[in-house]
Amino acid sequence: MLVNFSARRLLAGLGLAATLLGGAAAAADAYPGRQVTILVPFPAGGTTDIAARVVAAELGKQWKQPVVVENRAGAGGNVGTAEAARAKPDGYTLLMGTVSTHAINQSVYAQLPYDPVRDFTPVTLVIPVPNILELNPAFADRHQIRSVADLVAYLKANPGKVNMASTGNGTSTHLSGELFQAMTGTKMTHVPYKGSSPALTDVMSGSADLIFDNLPSSMGFLKAGKLRPLAVTTTERSPALPDVPTMAEAGVAGYDASSWFGLLAPAGTPPAIVEQVQRDVAAILKQPAVRERFAALGAVPSGNTPAQFKQLMADETAKWAKVVEQSGARVD
């Protein structure tokens, strides 16, 4: 009798476990059953927004559910990122994170309203991109600046007189400029904006003189001649702008700074959902039309695994901490 009773308990336990596992699998299989929101912690028009909207449009087709992008800009990406960290971890709120929100800000800001590691589950890297040093054409012509060497000479002769726009305090566009100044012994006046669009507008109008912007958000203006490119910030030239030298080729040896954009979910999101989102986004990023669209903007799609994305963020955090220390950049 004892043996039979124990056997019945064991079978009942196994049945309960199977029911729970089946329920979890069914829930994962049913995802998404309604609208999914991708939060973008920067204004519309910038590279973060561009990447999110390309992914959202294709996911919506694949999932047959609305996938909407909502911009939550402010404080160098901290406002929208903190909102994503507080979201219910059910897969229906995702974040298009950036090198700023998940590798730079923790070194630049005295306090963050979120923990970039504890509060998030990495999903996949969407695109890595170079930044590009570009000038207002009238400013460049007025001071006969045709190269990085010309710019360095002008900056040394006019310390603090050149306005360097950025997409916000602590962003990669800000830190790229700070690193440049530290490595060349120059001084510019930093003017932070709330995103790429207003920063580029002021550079093109002449209210600011130059910017180290993400290439995708600047590509159209570069092709139209509204911005003057001097160098890309990566160690290799961009296939989209093959005639523009790297910063190292332009005379700043050892310079290397780039940006990236990737999907994250709130910590605690079921692994099955994280795996599904990664798998579906990776498939999207392999589509020829999507690859061509990103290539035209100077970006090469990734779609790596959550583990690979997690390692990238750890490596980038350590790298940018050194840049922050070298440049002395801080936001209180």
C-alpha positions in Angstrom: 0.0 0.0 0.0 2.8 2.4 0.8 4.5 1.7 -2.4 1.3 2.3 -4.4 0.6 5.5 -2.5 4.2 6.7 -3.2 3.8 5.8 -6.8 0.5 7.7 -7.1 2.2 10.8 -5.5 5.1 10.5 -7.9 2.8 10.2 -10.9 0.6 13.1 -9.7 3.8 15.2 -9.3 5.0 14.3 -12.7 1.5 15.2 -14.1 1.6 18.5 -12.4 5.0 19.3 -13.7 4.0 18.3 -17.2 0.9 20.6 -17.0 3.0 23.5 -15.8 5.6 22.9 -18.5 2.9 22.5 -21.1 1.3 25.7 -20.0 4.6 27.6 -20.2 5.3 26.2 -23.7 1.8 27.1 -24.8 2.2 30.6 -23.5 5.5 30.9 -25.4 3.9 29.5 -28.5 1.1 32.0 -28.2 3.5 34.9 -28.1 2.8 37.5 -29.2 -1.0 37.6 -28.7 -1.3 41.4 -28.8 0.6 44.6 -29.5 4.3 44.7 -28.7 6.0 48.0 -28.0 9.6 48.9 -28.6 10.7 51.8 -26.5 13.3 54.1 -28.0 15.1 56.3 -25.4 15.9 59.0 -28.0 13.9 61.3 -30.3 12.5 60.2 -33.6 14.9 60.6 -36.6 18.1 59.3 -35.0 19.8 56.0 -35.6 18.2 54.3 -32.5 14.8 55.3 -33.9 15.7 54.2 -37.5 16.8 50.7 -36.3 13.7 50.2 -34.1 11.3 51.2 -36.9 12.9 48.8 -39.5 12.8 45.9 -37.0 9.2 46.8 -35.8 7.8 46.9 -39.4 9.2 43.5 -40.2 8.2 41.9 -36.9 4.7 43.2 -37.3 4.5 41.4 -40.7 5.9 38.2 -39.3 3.9 38.1 -36.0 0.7 39.4 -37.5 0.4 41.7 -34.5 1.1 45.5 -34.2 4.7 46.3 -33.2 4.8 50.0 -32.4 7.8 52.2 -31.6 7.4 54.8 -28.8 10.0 57.5 -28.2 10.8 58.2 -24.6 13.7 60.7 -24.9 15.5 62.5 -22.1 18.7 62.6 -19.9 20.9 60.9 -22.5 18.6 57.9 -22.9 18.1 57.4 -19.2 14.4 58.3 -19.1 13.2 55.7 -21.7 15.6 53.1 -20.5 14.4 53.4 -16.9 10.8 53.1 -18.2 11.7 49.9 -20.0 13.4 48.5 -16.8 10.1 49.0 -14.9 8.0 47.3 -17.6 6.3 44.0 -17.0 8.7 41.2 -18.1 6.2 39.5 -20.4 7.8 40.3 -23.8 5.3 43.0 -24.7 7.7 45.8 -23.9 11.2 45.8 -25.4 13.9 48.4 -25.5 16.1 49.5 -28.4 19.2 50.0 -26.2 22.4 51.7 -27.3 26.1 51.8 -26.5 25.1 54.9 -24.4 22.4 53.4 -22.3 24.2 50.1 -21.7 27.9 50.7 -21.8 28.7 54.4 -21.4 26.1 56.0 -19.0 27.1 54.1 -16.0 30.6 55.6 -16.2 29.5 59.1 -17.1 26.5 59.7 -14.8 26.9 59.9 -11.0 23.6 58.0 -10.6 21.4 56.0 -13.0 17.7 55.3 -12.5 18.3 51.7 -13.7 21.0 49.0 -13.6 22.1 48.2 -17.2 23.0 44.6 -16.2 20.6 43.6 -13.4 17.5 45.2 -14.9 17.7 43.8 -18.4 18.0 40.6 -20.4 19.9 41.0 -23.7 18.1 39.8 -26.8 20.2 40.6 -29.8 22.5 43.2 -31.3 20.7 44.8 -34.3 23.4 47.0 -35.9 26.9 48.2 -35.0 27.7 51.5 -36.8 30.6 53.9 -37.0 30.4 57.5 -36.0 31.6 60.2 -38.4 33.3 63.5 -37.8 31.5 66.0 -40.0 31.5 69.8 -40.3 29.2 72.5 -41.3 30.4 73.1 -44.9 30.5 76.9 -44.7 32.5 76.7 -41.4 35.0 74.3 -43.1 35.3 76.5 -46.2 35.7 79.7 -44.2 38.6 78.3 -42.2 40.0 76.1 -45.1 39.5 72.9 -43.2 39.8 69.9 -45.6 41.3 67.3 -43.3 41.5 66.2 -39.7 45.0 67.7 -39.6 43.6 71.0 -40.7 40.9 70.8 -38.0 43.5 70.0 -35.3 45.6 72.9 -36.3 42.6 75.3 -36.2 41.5 74.0 -32.8 44.9 74.4 -31.3 45.0 78.0 -32.6 41.5 78.7 -31.3 40.9 76.7 -28.1 37.3 76.6 -27.0 36.0 78.6 -29.9 34.5 75.7 -31.9 31.1 74.4 -30.9 30.9 70.6 -30.9 27.3 69.4 -31.0 26.3 65.9 -29.7 23.1 63.9 -29.4 23.2 64.3 -25.6 25.5 64.1 -22.6 27.1 60.7 -22.3 26.2 59.5 -25.7 28.8 57.9 -28.1 28.7 61.1 -30.2 29.7 63.1 -27.1 32.4 60.6 -25.9 33.8 60.3 -29.5 34.4 64.0 -29.4 35.9 63.9 -25.9 38.2 61.1 -26.9 39.3 63.1 -30.0 40.1 66.2 -27.9 42.0 64.1 -25.3 44.1 62.4 -28.1 44.8 65.5 -30.0 45.3 68.0 -27.2 42.6 70.2 -28.4 39.6 72.0 -26.7 36.1 72.5 -28.1 32.9 73.7 -26.4 30.4 70.8 -26.0 26.8 71.6 -26.9 24.5 68.7 -26.0 21.2 68.2 -27.8 18.2 66.0 -27.2 18.9 63.6 -30.1 20.4 63.5 -33.5 17.8 65.5 -35.4 18.1 68.8 -33.5 21.9 68.5 -33.3 22.2 67.9 -37.1 19.8 70.8 -37.8 22.0 73.2 -35.9 25.2 71.9 -37.4 23.8 72.3 -40.9 22.4 75.8 -40.1 25.8 76.9 -38.7 24.6 77.3 -35.1 27.1 74.6 -34.2 30.3 73.8 -36.1 30.7 70.1 -36.1 29.5 66.8 -34.7 30.6 63.1 -34.3 27.3 61.6 -35.4 26.1 58.0 -36.0 26.6 57.4 -39.7 23.0 56.2 -40.5 21.3 59.4 -39.2 23.7 61.5 -41.2 24.0 59.6 -44.4 21.3 61.5 -46.4 22.7 64.9 -45.4 26.2 63.8 -46.4 25.0 62.6 -49.8 23.2 65.9 -50.2 26.4 67.9 -49.4 24.8 69.5 -46.3 27.6 68.1 -44.1 31.3 67.8 -44.8 32.8 64.4 -43.7 36.4 64.3 -42.4 36.8 60.8 -40.9 35.0 57.8 -39.6 35.7 56.8 -36.0 36.2 53.0 -36.5 39.4 51.2 -37.4 38.2 50.3 -40.9 36.6 52.5 -43.5 32.8 52.3 -44.1 31.8 50.6 -47.3 29.1 53.2 -47.5 31.7 56.0 -47.6 34.8 54.3 -49.0 36.6 57.6 -49.8 36.4 58.9 -46.2 39.5 57.9 -44.1 39.5 56.4 -40.7 40.6 58.6 -37.8 43.8 56.6 -37.6 44.5 57.1 -41.3 43.8 60.8 -40.9 46.5 61.1 -38.3 45.0 60.2 -34.9 46.7 56.9 -34.3 44.9 54.4 -32.0 41.6 56.2 -32.2 38.6 53.8 -32.2 35.0 54.6 -31.2 31.8 53.2 -32.5 28.1 52.9 -31.7 25.7 50.0 -31.6 22.0 49.4 -31.2 20.3 46.3 -29.9 17.1 44.8 -28.4 16.8 44.2 -24.7 13.9 42.9 -22.5 13.1 43.7 -18.9 14.9 41.2 -16.5 12.7 38.2 -15.8 11.3 37.9 -19.3 10.7 34.2 -20.0 13.7 32.6 -21.8 11.4 31.1 -24.4 10.1 34.5 -25.4 13.6 36.0 -25.4 14.8 33.1 -27.7 11.8 33.6 -30.0 12.4 37.4 -30.4 16.1 36.8 -31.0 15.4 34.1 -33.6 12.8 36.2 -35.4 14.9 39.4 -35.5 17.9 37.4 -36.7 15.9 36.1 -39.6 14.7 39.6 -40.4 18.2 40.9 -40.4 19.2 38.2 -43.0 16.5 39.4 -45.5 18.2 41.0 -48.6 15.9 44.0 -48.5 16.7 44.8 -44.9 20.4 44.3 -45.3 20.4 46.6 -48.3 18.5 49.2 -46.4 20.9 49.2 -43.5 23.9 49.0 -45.9 22.7 52.2 -47.6 22.9 53.8 -44.1 26.4 52.5 -43.4 25.3 49.7 -41.1 25.9 45.9 -41.2 23.1 43.9 -39.4 24.0 41.5 -36.7 21.3 39.3 -35.0 23.7 37.6 -32.6 22.7 35.4 -29.7 21.7 36.8 -26.2 24.9 35.4 -24.8 27.0 37.1 -27.5 25.2 40.4 -27.0 25.7 40.1 -23.2 29.5 39.6 -23.7 29.6 42.6 -26.2 28.0 44.8 -23.6 30.4 43.7 -20.9 33.4 44.4 -23.2 32.1 47.7 -24.3 31.4 48.8 -20.7 35.0 48.2 -19.8 36.3 49.9 -23.0 34.2 53.1 -22.6 35.0 53.3 -18.9 38.6 53.8 -20.0 37.5 56.5 -22.5 35.6 58.3 -19.8 38.5 58.2 -17.5 40.9 59.4 -20.2 38.6 62.2 -21.3 37.4 63.3 -17.9 33.8 63.5 -19.1 31.2 63.5 -16.4 27.5 64.3 -16.0 26.4 65.2 -12.5 
